Amino acid sequence: MRTVFFLGWFLMLCAFTAAGAETIALTLPGGAGWVLSTSELWRALWPSAYVLAEVRLGHAIPLLWDPVMTWFLSPPAWALFGVPGVILAWTCRPNRVLSPAQEEEMREYEASLFLYDELASEARKWARDEGRNPDEDDQILSHELIDLFEKEDNNDGFDAAVDPLPEFVKPFER
């Protein structure tokens, strides 16, 4: 089972390699279309091996090349390797069935993922019970001092020139 799982990963690696080779083959002269079939990719990257396989298989078993191999080589190489690779890697993955200890550990991880949401829900419920607006943020920063200096009409009796302000309160030049 583990060997088939690694075979699936190997096929997926071949699919990624074929996708990269397809982009290289598209830059070669004679490459047309967005997606190359496996036979077009094979002809573009290694033409002598393609012709040799076509001649030898066509001579040995004529029906093997024309209907069977042309149909088999018609999808893109990344799909030809990738689809079986994903299926093998997914269906033959190790540890598909969890032991009771692994299931308990997974439940603990899941509970820790939702802990913040539960605490926030409890805090909102507590705020509603206390008569506060749970949607109001009590941690919002106050910008009253900035608004004080940016107002045109200051009629609160404060004069910045007469009453010195500490450095951390003074507005900076913009």
C-alpha positions as CSV (number, residue, x, y, z in Angstrom):
1,M,0.0,0.0,0.0
2,R,2.8,2.4,0.8
3,T,4.6,1.6,-2.4
4,V,1.5,2.5,-4.4
5,F,1.2,5.7,-2.4
6,F,4.8,6.6,-3.3
7,L,4.1,5.6,-6.9
8,G,1.2,8.2,-6.9
9,W,3.6,10.9,-5.6
10,F,6.1,9.9,-8.3
11,L,3.4,10.2,-11.0
12,M,2.4,13.7,-9.6
13,L,6.1,14.7,-9.8
14,C,6.2,13.4,-13.4
15,A,3.0,15.5,-14.1
16,F,4.7,18.7,-12.7
17,T,7.8,17.9,-14.8
18,A,5.6,17.3,-17.9
19,A,3.9,20.7,-17.3
20,G,7.2,22.4,-17.2
21,A,8.4,20.6,-20.3
22,E,5.2,21.6,-22.0
23,T,6.0,25.3,-21.4
24,I,9.5,24.7,-22.8
25,A,8.1,22.9,-25.8
26,L,5.7,25.8,-26.5
27,T,8.6,28.1,-26.9
28,L,10.2,25.8,-29.6
29,P,9.4,26.5,-33.2
30,G,6.4,24.6,-34.4
31,G,4.6,24.6,-31.0
32,A,1.0,25.6,-31.4
33,G,-2.0,25.9,-29.1
34,W,-2.3,26.4,-25.4
35,V,-2.1,22.7,-24.4
36,L,0.1,20.1,-26.1
37,S,-0.9,16.5,-26.3
38,T,1.5,13.9,-25.0
39,S,2.5,12.9,-28.5
40,E,3.1,16.5,-29.5
41,L,5.2,17.0,-26.4
42,W,7.1,13.8,-27.1
43,R,7.7,14.9,-30.7
44,A,8.9,18.4,-29.7
45,L,11.3,17.3,-26.9
46,W,12.6,14.0,-28.3
47,P,11.6,13.5,-31.9
48,S,13.9,10.6,-32.7
49,A,12.6,8.5,-29.8
50,Y,9.0,9.2,-30.9
51,V,9.7,8.2,-34.5
52,L,11.5,5.1,-33.4
53,A,8.6,4.0,-31.1
54,E,6.1,4.7,-33.9
55,V,8.1,2.7,-36.4
56,R,8.8,-0.3,-34.1
57,L,5.3,-0.6,-32.6
58,G,3.7,0.0,-36.0
59,H,5.8,-2.7,-37.6
60,A,5.5,-5.2,-34.7
61,I,1.8,-4.8,-34.0
62,P,0.1,-2.4,-36.4
63,L,-3.1,-2.1,-34.5
64,L,-1.3,-1.2,-31.3
65,W,0.1,2.1,-32.6
66,D,-2.7,3.6,-34.6
67,P,-5.9,3.2,-32.5
68,V,-4.4,2.4,-29.1
69,M,-1.3,4.5,-28.7
70,T,-2.6,7.5,-30.6
71,W,-5.7,7.6,-28.3
72,F,-3.5,7.0,-25.2
73,L,-1.1,9.9,-26.1
74,S,-3.9,12.4,-27.0
75,P,-4.4,14.0,-23.6
76,P,-1.8,16.4,-22.2
77,A,1.1,14.7,-20.4
78,W,0.5,16.5,-17.1
79,A,-3.1,15.0,-17.1
80,L,-1.9,11.6,-18.2
81,F,0.4,11.4,-15.2
82,G,-1.4,13.7,-12.8
83,V,-4.8,12.2,-12.6
84,P,-3.7,8.6,-11.8
85,G,-1.0,10.1,-9.5
86,V,-3.6,12.0,-7.5
87,I,-6.0,9.1,-7.3
88,L,-3.2,6.7,-6.2
89,A,-1.8,9.1,-3.6
90,W,-5.2,9.9,-2.2
91,T,-6.7,6.4,-2.0
92,C,-3.6,4.6,-0.9
93,R,-2.4,7.2,1.7
94,P,-1.1,5.7,5.0
95,N,-3.0,6.2,8.3
96,R,-6.4,6.7,6.6
97,V,-8.0,5.0,9.6
98,L,-7.1,6.8,12.9
99,S,-6.5,5.0,16.1
100,P,-8.5,6.1,19.2
101,A,-5.6,8.1,20.5
102,Q,-5.1,9.9,17.2
103,E,-8.9,10.7,17.1
104,E,-8.7,12.2,20.6
105,E,-5.7,14.2,19.6
106,M,-7.5,15.5,16.5
107,R,-10.5,16.5,18.6
108,E,-8.2,18.4,21.0
109,Y,-6.6,20.3,18.1
110,E,-10.0,21.1,16.7
111,A,-11.2,22.3,20.1
112,S,-8.2,24.6,20.4
113,L,-8.9,26.0,16.9
114,F,-12.4,27.1,18.0
115,L,-11.4,28.3,21.5
116,Y,-11.1,32.0,20.5
117,D,-14.5,32.0,18.9
118,E,-16.0,30.4,22.0
119,L,-14.4,33.0,24.3
120,A,-15.5,35.9,22.0
121,S,-19.0,34.6,22.1
122,E,-19.0,34.3,25.8
123,A,-17.6,37.9,26.1
124,R,-20.5,39.2,23.9
125,K,-23.0,37.3,25.9
126,W,-21.6,38.8,29.1
127,A,-21.7,42.3,27.7
128,R,-25.3,41.8,26.7
129,D,-26.1,40.6,30.2
130,E,-24.4,43.6,31.7
131,G,-26.5,45.9,29.5
132,R,-23.7,47.0,27.2
133,N,-23.7,47.1,23.5
134,P,-21.7,44.0,22.4
135,D,-20.9,45.5,19.0
136,E,-19.3,48.6,20.5
137,D,-15.6,48.4,20.8
138,D,-14.3,49.6,24.1
139,Q,-10.7,49.4,22.9
140,I,-11.0,52.0,20.1
141,L,-8.4,54.7,20.3
142,S,-9.6,58.2,21.2
143,H,-8.5,61.1,18.9
144,E,-9.9,63.9,21.0
145,L,-6.6,65.7,21.4
146,I,-5.9,65.7,17.7
147,D,-9.4,66.9,17.0
148,L,-8.9,69.7,19.6
149,F,-6.0,71.2,17.6
150,E,-7.5,70.7,14.2
151,K,-10.8,72.5,15.0
152,E,-11.2,76.0,13.7
153,D,-13.5,77.2,16.5
154,N,-11.8,76.6,19.9
155,N,-14.1,78.1,22.5
156,D,-13.0,75.9,25.4
157,G,-10.6,78.6,26.8
158,F,-7.4,76.7,26.0
159,D,-4.6,78.6,24.4
160,A,-1.6,76.5,23.2
161,A,0.7,79.5,23.1
162,V,0.0,80.4,26.8
163,D,-0.4,76.9,28.3
164,P,2.6,74.8,27.3
165,L,1.8,71.2,26.5
166,P,4.0,68.2,27.1
167,E,6.0,66.9,24.1
168,F,4.0,63.8,23.7
169,V,0.7,65.7,23.4
170,K,1.9,68.4,20.9
171,P,0.8,67.9,17.4
172,F,3.6,67.3,14.9
173,E,4.1,69.4,11.8
174,R,2.6,67.9,8.7
